[in-house]
Amino acid sequence: RPGLGALLRHRRQLLHRGGARRRASRCCLGCLGIDYDGTHSAQTDMSVAYSLEEYVAAVVAGVGRVCDRKGVQHPVICSESGRAVVSHHSVLIFEAFSATAPASNMMDPATAYLLDELTDDCRSDYRNLMVSAVRGDFDTYGLYADQLKRHCAEQFKEGVLGLEHLAAVDGLCEIVARGMGAAEGPRRYHINLSVFTSLPDMWAIEQLFPIIPIQRLQERPAVDGVLSDLTCDSDGKVDQFIGGRSSLPLHELPTHGTRGYYLGMFLGGAYQEALGGLHNLFGGPSVVRVSQSDGPHCERGFMVWSREDKSISCSKSSHGVQVEVWFGQVLQVWD
């Protein structure tokens, strides 16, 4: 409110000096926030500590006080709060079609065979790691685990070890850590989505949007998961959620392929799709428009009707940016 008052006083002084005393003058304001996390708190950037009524009262009262003090007629007040106006108008629905398997506490023969192929210095770290684990010394185990991974990564760059050896070492360290009582990390759910196309603010400015499952609501979620999209970008993931969580409570995926597992992202409004454009040439989601209209045959005073617009395919996206024809043919096969 102090900032609003100072801004209005400065604006009124400029208008008064210029002789602008007509009622037709406009006072344009914005900055209406959105309660993304539902806390109604000023302690986080994802919420607001005021209601719409309080916002309007503060703005109108502030304008009135400044105008009365300066003897200027009250203006017509216009509020440009685009995000707040359109944030509730849409829901992004997407499918999680696969997930990483639950972690195993047993080492498979293939992993043991790859560990036997490590170089002498890596195998020395391996032995020291296991000795620390047997003693229950978690701190020393962590040091040898980091050292083992670092040595293996260096030898991978030199061409001595392969990618499968790095995977075997990571698997070994996870199994040993869980055996020592470390909590299992979140599982990765693969979603039919491009974060850069549909959720660009999540990546660019770390904006958080409410994301929840929209089915199986009668079942308690039993899995902590993070979301990973289908693009080749390593940043195409969602691992920060409302409430400061680094994982999202989810359900186990269906074991048969006839049913999907769908989640919804809320309060995205109109800006996410407009900002994302055709990043990754991934196309975009299909759009279902739901409208409300009054009429004599409408039940309870309104009628809902919907219309579906098919998504832009990958091949159309490539043609839109003049990609070569042969590449478009490959994408047609993908579509």
Disulfide bonds with the S-S distance in Angstrom:
none
